[in-house]
Amino acid sequence: MSTTQTSKIEIIKAATSKINEVDFNNLSFGSVFSDHLFECNYKNGQWQQPVIKPYAPFLLDPSSRVFHYGQAIFEGMKAYKDDSNDVWLFRPDQNYKRFNTSAVRMAMPEVPQDIFMNGLKQLLQLDEAWIKKGKGNALYIRPFMIATGTGVIANPSNEYKFMIILSPVSSYYSGDVKVIIAEHFSRAANGGIGAAKAAGNYAAQFYPTELANKDGFQQIIWTDDATHTKLEEAGTMNVFFRINDTLFTAPISERILDGVTRKTLIDLAKSENINVEIRPVLVSELVEAAGNGTLKEIFGAGTAAVVSPISGFSYKDVYHELPKIENSMAIQLKDKLTNIQNKLEEDTFDWTVKV
């Protein structure tokens, strides 16, 4: 391995690349990782020398507080390559801002912008060959931070590890998605950490989702914890409802994640003269709209799938099938967004950032 120094980031290059071992036509989402990772440790009250080095496992003390008290946060982003072989990020400032919002809520140190952004860009430049051209292809980016301080006393850690890993992905298609509306379980509660991308939020969803899977549903539409009357998120995604020709989505709150794809779709819809209402959406409204035929679409919105159409929902053991719409709003908005991300359409919003 060779070692160089670039813009205060130590770079240790892998002796060989594993890229030729990867079948880019048959990728399972998030299971293959590029040659290098970015790492920066926090200790003695300050961030240390950042490094880009070969992707590999690392050791942690068994008493590391991430294992015992769950201080762990992450983000999900993508990099794209256009027809001219230029590499682009999509609204990275929003992911950076949300990452530090999560850090503050979890009593973790904020990551300086130069460490986050410069580390990310230099990592992408080093592993640029892992980003394949073509709509649907991207490099999924996973920045994350964990508590590495030792000891089982129930206090915030005094040491942390911030890392970025990269995973090549192709078009994400989850098939026919049927959901069940939660009547008992909740994703988050007022005063909790629902608005943070904390690892525990996702772990807590696995059990109720397993129960839903056993009943033939792929995901859950979560409801508010207090009354279970307000529709909030779908699985790990923000959720939209089309009633007649209006799109509805819940406002962000301390229970609902401020999704980058969510806010992007809202802006795109408005630019296309689609009426959007951001307000609490009641379960009773959805059931009524399904019954009278005005409910046209439900779809999730997130980084991985971008837009995930939902074919039907169950509530109180009654299943409601949605109509099949060829030129749906979900597909129109997804095409518009992915065209901008892949530089196939002009970015009039100034969302894309060249690496």
C-alpha positions in Angstrom: 0.0 0.0 0.0 1.2 3.6 -0.7 0.6 6.5 1.6 0.1 10.1 0.5 -1.1 13.3 2.2 -3.8 15.4 0.4 -5.6 18.5 1.9 -4.9 17.3 5.5 -6.5 13.9 4.7 -4.1 11.0 4.9 -4.7 8.7 1.9 -3.7 5.0 2.1 -4.4 3.4 -1.2 -5.4 -0.3 -1.5 -2.7 -2.4 -3.2 -5.3 -4.0 -5.5 -8.9 -3.3 -6.4 -11.8 -5.8 -6.0 -13.9 -4.0 -8.6 -13.4 -6.8 -11.2 -15.0 -9.3 -8.8 -18.3 -7.4 -8.8 -21.2 -8.2 -11.1 -22.7 -4.7 -11.6 -25.7 -6.1 -13.5 -26.8 -8.2 -10.4 -26.3 -6.0 -7.4 -28.2 -6.7 -4.1 -28.8 -3.3 -2.5 -26.1 -2.3 0.1 -24.2 -5.7 0.1 -21.1 -4.8 -1.9 -18.6 -2.0 -0.9 -15.9 -0.1 -2.8 -12.2 -0.3 -2.2 -11.8 2.5 0.3 -13.5 4.1 3.3 -13.1 7.5 5.1 -12.5 7.6 8.9 -12.0 10.3 11.4 -11.9 9.8 15.2 -13.0 12.1 17.9 -11.1 12.1 21.3 -9.8 14.5 23.9 -12.5 16.9 22.8 -11.4 17.3 19.2 -11.4 15.7 15.8 -8.2 13.9 14.9 -6.4 13.4 11.6 -8.8 12.1 9.0 -7.8 9.2 6.8 -8.9 7.4 3.6 -7.8 3.8 3.7 -8.7 0.3 2.3 -12.1 -1.0 3.3 -11.6 -3.5 6.1 -13.1 -4.6 9.4 -11.9 -2.8 12.5 -11.6 -3.7 16.2 -13.7 -2.3 19.0 -13.5 -2.8 22.8 -16.4 -5.0 24.1 -17.4 -2.1 26.4 -17.6 0.4 23.6 -20.7 2.5 24.4 -22.3 2.0 21.0 -23.0 -1.6 22.0 -24.5 -0.7 25.4 -26.2 2.7 25.0 -26.9 2.9 21.2 -25.1 6.1 20.3 -25.1 5.5 16.5 -26.4 7.8 13.7 -26.1 7.6 9.9 -27.1 9.2 6.6 -28.1 7.9 3.2 -26.9 9.7 0.0 -26.0 8.9 -3.6 -23.4 9.9 -6.2 -24.2 9.8 -9.9 -22.1 9.8 -13.1 -23.3 11.6 -16.2 -22.7 10.8 -19.9 -19.5 13.0 -19.7 -18.1 11.0 -16.8 -18.6 13.8 -14.4 -19.6 12.8 -10.9 -22.5 14.6 -9.1 -24.0 14.7 -5.6 -27.6 15.6 -4.9 -28.3 18.2 -2.2 -25.4 17.0 0.1 -25.8 20.1 2.2 -29.2 18.8 3.4 -27.7 15.4 4.4 -24.8 17.2 6.2 -27.2 19.4 8.1 -29.4 16.5 9.1 -26.4 14.4 10.2 -25.4 17.0 12.7 -29.0 17.5 13.8 -29.0 13.8 14.6 -25.7 14.1 16.4 -26.9 16.9 18.7 -30.1 14.9 19.6 -28.0 11.8 20.4 -25.4 13.8 22.5 -22.7 13.2 20.0 -20.2 15.8 18.6 -21.0 17.6 15.4 -18.8 16.8 12.4 -17.1 19.9 10.9 -18.2 20.6 7.3 -14.7 20.4 5.9 -14.2 16.9 7.4 -17.6 15.7 6.1 -17.6 17.3 2.7 -13.9 17.1 1.8 -13.6 13.5 3.1 -16.6 12.5 1.0 -15.4 14.2 -2.2 -11.9 12.8 -2.0 -13.3 9.3 -1.2 -15.5 9.6 -4.3 -12.6 10.8 -6.4 -10.5 7.8 -5.3 -13.3 5.2 -5.9 -14.8 7.0 -9.0 -14.6 3.8 -11.1 -17.3 2.3 -8.8 -19.8 4.8 -10.1 -21.4 3.5 -13.2 -23.2 5.6 -15.8 -26.8 5.1 -16.7 -30.1 6.0 -15.2 -30.8 3.8 -12.2 -27.1 3.3 -11.4 -25.4 5.2 -8.5 -23.0 4.9 -5.7 -24.9 4.7 -2.4 -23.1 6.7 0.3 -23.4 5.8 4.0 -21.8 8.3 6.4 -22.2 7.1 10.0 -20.9 7.8 13.5 -20.6 5.5 16.5 -19.6 5.9 20.2 -16.3 4.2 20.7 -15.5 5.3 24.3 -15.2 2.4 26.7 -17.0 1.6 30.0 -20.5 0.6 30.8 -21.5 3.6 32.9 -24.7 5.1 31.4 -23.2 8.4 30.1 -22.5 9.8 26.7 -19.2 8.5 25.2 -16.1 10.7 25.1 -14.8 9.1 22.0 -16.4 8.6 18.6 -15.7 7.3 15.1 -17.0 9.0 12.0 -16.8 7.0 8.8 -18.1 7.0 5.2 -18.5 3.8 3.2 -19.6 3.4 -0.4 -21.8 0.8 -2.1 -22.6 0.5 -5.8 -26.4 0.2 -6.5 -28.6 -0.2 -9.5 -32.3 0.4 -10.1 -34.2 -0.4 -7.0 -37.5 -2.3 -7.6 -39.3 -3.8 -4.6 -42.2 -5.3 -6.5 -45.8 -5.1 -5.5 -45.9 -3.3 -2.1 -48.9 -3.8 0.2 -49.0 -2.1 3.5 -50.8 -2.4 6.8 -51.7 0.7 8.9 -50.4 0.5 12.4 -53.0 0.3 15.1 -50.7 -0.5 18.1 -47.0 -0.1 17.3 -45.4 3.3 16.8 -42.2 4.3 14.9 -41.6 7.3 17.2 -43.1 9.4 20.0 -43.2 13.0 21.0 -40.1 14.0 22.8 -38.3 11.0 21.3 -35.7 10.6 18.6 -37.9 10.0 15.6 -36.5 13.1 13.7 -32.9 11.7 14.1 -31.5 9.1 11.8 -30.5 7.1 14.8 -29.8 3.3 14.4 -32.2 2.4 17.2 -35.2 3.9 15.3 -34.7 1.3 12.6 -34.0 -1.6 15.0 -37.4 -0.9 16.7 -39.2 -1.2 13.4 -38.0 -4.7 12.6 -40.3 -6.7 14.9 -43.6 -5.1 13.9 -42.5 -5.3 10.2 -41.8 -9.0 10.7 -45.3 -9.4 12.0 -46.7 -7.5 9.0 -44.6 -9.7 6.6 -46.1 -12.8 8.1 -49.6 -11.5 7.2 -48.6 -10.8 3.6 -47.7 -7.1 3.8 -44.3 -5.7 2.8 -44.4 -2.6 5.0 -46.2 -0.6 7.7 -47.7 2.8 7.5 -46.9 4.2 10.9 -49.4 6.3 12.9 -49.0 8.7 15.7 -48.2 7.2 19.1 -50.9 9.0 21.1 -54.1 8.3 19.1 -53.0 6.1 16.1 -55.3 8.3 14.0 -52.7 10.3 12.0 -50.7 8.8 9.1 -46.9 9.5 9.4 -44.4 7.4 7.5 -44.3 4.2 5.4 -41.7 1.7 6.5 -38.4 3.6 6.5 -39.7 6.3 4.1 -41.8 9.4 4.1 -45.2 8.9 2.6 -47.5 10.7 0.2 -51.2 10.3 -0.5 -53.0 11.4 -3.7 -56.7 12.1 -3.2 -58.2 13.3 -6.5 -55.4 15.4 -7.9 -54.0 16.7 -4.6 -50.9 15.3 -2.9 -51.0 15.1 0.8 -48.1 14.5 3.2 -47.6 14.9 6.9 -45.5 17.8 8.2 -42.1 17.0 9.7 -42.0 16.9 13.4 -40.0 15.4 16.2 -41.6 12.1 15.2 -41.1 12.4 11.4 -37.8 12.5 9.6 -37.0 15.5 7.5 -36.5 13.5 4.3 -34.4 15.0 1.5 -36.4 13.1 -1.1 -39.6 14.2 0.5 -38.8 17.9 0.4 -37.5 17.5 -3.2 -40.7 15.9 -4.4 -42.8 18.6 -2.7 -40.8 21.3 -4.7 -41.0 19.3 -7.9 -44.7 18.8 -7.6 -45.3 22.5 -7.0 -43.2 23.3 -10.0 -45.4 21.0 -12.1 -48.5 22.8 -10.8 -49.6 19.9 -8.7 -51.5 20.9 -5.6 -49.7 19.9 -2.5 -51.1 20.0 1.1 -48.7 19.5 4.0 -50.8 18.7 7.0 -51.8 15.9 9.3 -53.6 13.2 7.3 -56.1 11.1 9.2 -56.6 7.3 8.8 -60.3 8.0 8.6 -59.7 10.3 5.6 -57.8 7.6 3.8 -60.4 4.9 4.4 -63.1 7.2 3.3 -61.2 8.2 0.1 -60.5 4.6 -0.7 -64.2 3.8 -0.2 -65.5 6.6 -2.5 -62.8 6.1 -5.2 -61.0 9.4 -4.7 -57.8 7.8 -3.3 -55.7 7.4 -6.4 -52.1 6.8 -5.1 -50.0 6.2 -2.1 -46.2 6.1 -2.4 -43.1 6.2 -0.2 -40.2 8.6 -0.8 -36.6 8.0 0.3 -33.0 7.8 -1.0 -32.8 4.1 -1.7 -35.9 3.6 -3.9 -36.5 7.3 -4.6 -40.3 6.6 -5.0 -42.0 3.3 -4.0 -45.6 3.0 -5.2 -48.0 1.2 -2.8 -50.6 -1.0 -4.4 -53.0 -1.2 -1.4 -53.4 -1.0 2.3 -55.1 -2.8 5.2 -56.8 -1.3 8.2 -58.8 -3.1 10.8 -58.6 -6.3 8.7 -60.1 -4.7 5.7 -57.9 -4.5 2.6 -58.3 -1.6 0.1 -56.8 -2.1 -3.4 -55.6 1.1 -5.2 -56.4 1.7 -8.8 -53.6 0.9 -11.3 -52.7 4.2 -13.0 -50.3 4.1 -16.0 -49.0 7.7 -15.9 -49.1 8.1 -12.1 -47.9 11.1 -10.2 -45.4 8.9 -8.4 -43.8 7.8 -11.7 -43.9 11.3 -13.2 -42.2 12.8 -10.1 -39.6 10.0 -9.9 -38.7 10.4 -13.6 -38.3 14.1 -13.1 -36.1 13.7 -10.0 -33.9 11.0 -11.4 -33.4 12.9 -14.7 -32.1 15.9 -12.6 -29.9 13.6 -10.5 -28.4 12.0 -13.6 -28.0 15.3 -15.5 -30.5 14.3 -18.2 -32.6 17.4 -17.5 -31.7 20.9 -16.5 -31.3 21.4 -12.7 -33.2 24.7 -12.3 -33.2 24.3 -8.6 -29.4 24.2 -8.2 -29.6 20.9 -6.3 -26.7 19.0 -8.0 -23.1 19.5 -6.8 -20.1 18.5 -9.0 -17.5 16.4 -7.2 
